[in-house]
Amino acid sequence: MNSLCTLSEAFEYSKRDKIEEWIHMFLHDEGDNFELSDGLKLEKRFFIGPIKIPLKLFERCCGPEENIKYKIDEIGFNERVCSIINRYKDGWDMPPLIINYCKGKFVLNDGNHRYEALVRSYITEYYAIVWITDYEDYQRFNTEYNCFI
């Protein structure tokens, strides 16, 4: 796996004001989410992070549940989550989650399996990169959630 797809490297890219570059690199590698990468390139975005954020502020949008937006196979989902739990326990420098903030709500865009692994491991907060499109939302986020920054 590419060593640049880690939380530590995300912090390094962020320090150099290149977090957007890291996101696209990650999404085209271990993140395997080309669609999100392409969508983020459609217009100017604000990127914040990585920042440690409570997991209770959002939930998964992908999984085996019937009422979930992106329904996937339960066995495959659980196998991947268990694999992530084991990697994390073994010291994996797990990449941050990628979250959209829009109109006062957080939406998990990338990291549903990682999110579930964290929840099952009783971890209540983890690092995320938050992306925002609207300038008013960006201002609102900075006002309401500056404690995370």
C-alpha positions as CSV (number, residue, x, y, z in Angstrom):
1,M,0.0,0.0,0.0
2,N,1.1,3.5,-0.7
3,S,2.8,5.0,2.4
4,L,1.3,8.4,1.5
5,C,-2.2,7.2,2.2
6,T,-1.9,7.7,6.0
7,L,-3.1,10.1,8.6
8,S,0.5,11.3,9.1
9,E,1.0,12.1,5.5
10,A,-2.4,13.9,5.4
11,F,-1.1,16.1,8.2
12,E,2.2,16.7,6.3
13,Y,0.3,17.7,3.2
14,S,-2.0,19.9,5.2
15,K,1.0,21.8,6.7
16,R,2.1,22.6,3.2
17,D,-1.4,23.7,2.3
18,K,-1.8,20.8,-0.1
19,I,-4.5,18.8,1.5
20,E,-6.6,18.8,-1.6
21,E,-3.7,17.1,-3.5
22,W,-3.5,14.5,-0.7
23,I,-7.3,13.8,-1.0
24,H,-7.1,13.1,-4.7
25,M,-4.0,11.0,-4.3
26,F,-5.7,8.9,-1.6
27,L,-9.0,8.6,-3.5
28,H,-7.1,7.3,-6.5
29,D,-5.2,4.8,-4.4
30,E,-6.2,3.0,-1.2
31,G,-9.5,5.1,-1.0
32,D,-10.6,3.7,-4.4
33,N,-13.2,6.4,-4.8
34,F,-12.6,7.9,-8.2
35,E,-16.1,9.3,-8.4
36,L,-15.7,11.4,-5.3
37,S,-12.3,12.7,-6.5
38,D,-13.9,13.7,-9.9
39,G,-16.8,15.3,-8.2
40,L,-14.6,17.4,-5.8
41,K,-12.8,18.7,-8.9
42,L,-16.0,20.2,-10.4
43,E,-15.8,23.4,-8.4
44,K,-13.8,25.3,-5.8
45,R,-14.0,23.7,-2.4
46,F,-12.7,24.7,1.1
47,F,-10.8,21.9,2.8
48,I,-10.3,21.8,6.6
49,G,-8.1,19.3,8.4
50,P,-7.3,16.7,9.3
51,I,-9.2,17.6,12.5
52,K,-10.3,15.4,15.3
53,I,-14.1,15.3,15.2
54,P,-16.8,13.4,17.2
55,L,-18.2,10.4,15.2
56,K,-21.7,11.2,16.6
57,L,-21.9,14.2,14.4
58,F,-22.5,12.0,11.3
59,E,-23.3,8.4,10.3
60,R,-22.5,6.0,7.6
61,C,-24.3,6.3,4.2
62,C,-23.0,2.9,3.0
63,G,-23.6,-0.5,4.5
64,P,-25.8,-3.5,4.6
65,E,-28.8,-2.0,6.3
66,E,-32.1,-1.8,4.3
67,N,-32.7,1.9,4.9
68,I,-29.2,3.1,4.0
69,K,-28.4,5.3,0.9
70,Y,-25.8,3.0,-0.6
71,K,-26.7,-0.6,0.3
72,I,-23.9,-3.2,-0.1
73,D,-23.4,-6.9,0.7
74,E,-23.4,-7.6,4.5
75,I,-20.7,-10.3,4.4
76,G,-18.3,-8.2,2.3
77,F,-19.0,-5.2,4.5
78,N,-18.3,-7.0,7.7
79,E,-15.2,-8.7,6.4
80,R,-13.7,-5.4,5.4
81,V,-14.6,-3.8,8.7
82,C,-13.0,-6.6,10.6
83,S,-9.9,-6.3,8.5
84,I,-9.7,-2.6,9.3
85,I,-10.1,-3.2,13.0
86,N,-7.2,-5.6,12.9
87,R,-5.0,-3.3,10.9
88,Y,-5.8,-0.4,13.2
89,K,-5.0,-2.5,16.3
90,D,-1.7,-3.5,14.7
91,G,-0.8,0.1,14.4
92,W,-2.0,1.1,11.0
93,D,-1.8,4.9,10.5
94,M,-5.4,4.9,9.3
95,P,-6.3,7.7,6.8
96,P,-8.7,10.4,7.9
97,L,-12.4,10.2,7.0
98,I,-13.6,12.6,4.3
99,I,-16.7,14.5,5.3
100,N,-18.9,17.2,3.6
101,Y,-20.3,20.0,5.7
102,C,-23.4,21.6,4.1
103,K,-26.2,23.6,5.5
104,G,-25.2,22.8,9.1
105,K,-25.0,19.0,8.5
106,F,-22.1,16.6,8.2
107,V,-22.2,13.9,5.5
108,L,-19.6,11.1,5.5
109,N,-18.4,10.8,1.9
110,D,-15.4,8.4,2.2
111,G,-14.5,6.1,5.0
112,N,-17.8,4.2,5.8
113,H,-15.9,1.0,6.6
114,R,-13.3,2.9,8.6
115,Y,-16.0,4.7,10.5
116,E,-17.8,1.4,11.4
117,A,-14.4,-0.1,12.5
118,L,-13.9,2.9,14.8
119,V,-17.5,2.6,16.2
120,R,-17.1,-1.2,16.8
121,S,-13.8,-0.4,18.5
122,Y,-15.6,2.0,20.9
123,I,-13.6,5.0,19.5
124,T,-15.8,8.1,19.7
125,E,-13.8,10.6,17.7
126,Y,-11.3,10.4,14.9
127,Y,-9.6,12.6,12.3
128,A,-11.4,13.8,9.3
129,I,-10.9,16.2,6.4
130,V,-14.0,18.4,6.0
131,W,-14.8,19.8,2.6
132,I,-17.2,22.7,2.1
133,T,-18.4,24.3,-1.1
134,D,-20.5,27.3,0.0
135,Y,-18.6,30.2,1.5
136,E,-21.5,30.8,4.0
137,D,-21.2,27.2,5.1
138,Y,-17.4,27.7,5.5
139,Q,-18.0,30.7,7.7
140,R,-20.7,28.8,9.7
141,F,-18.3,25.9,10.2
142,N,-15.5,28.1,11.4
143,T,-17.8,29.8,13.8
144,E,-19.6,26.8,15.2
145,Y,-16.9,24.2,15.1
146,N,-13.7,26.2,15.6
147,C,-13.0,24.1,18.7
148,F,-12.0,21.3,16.3
149,I,-9.6,23.4,14.3
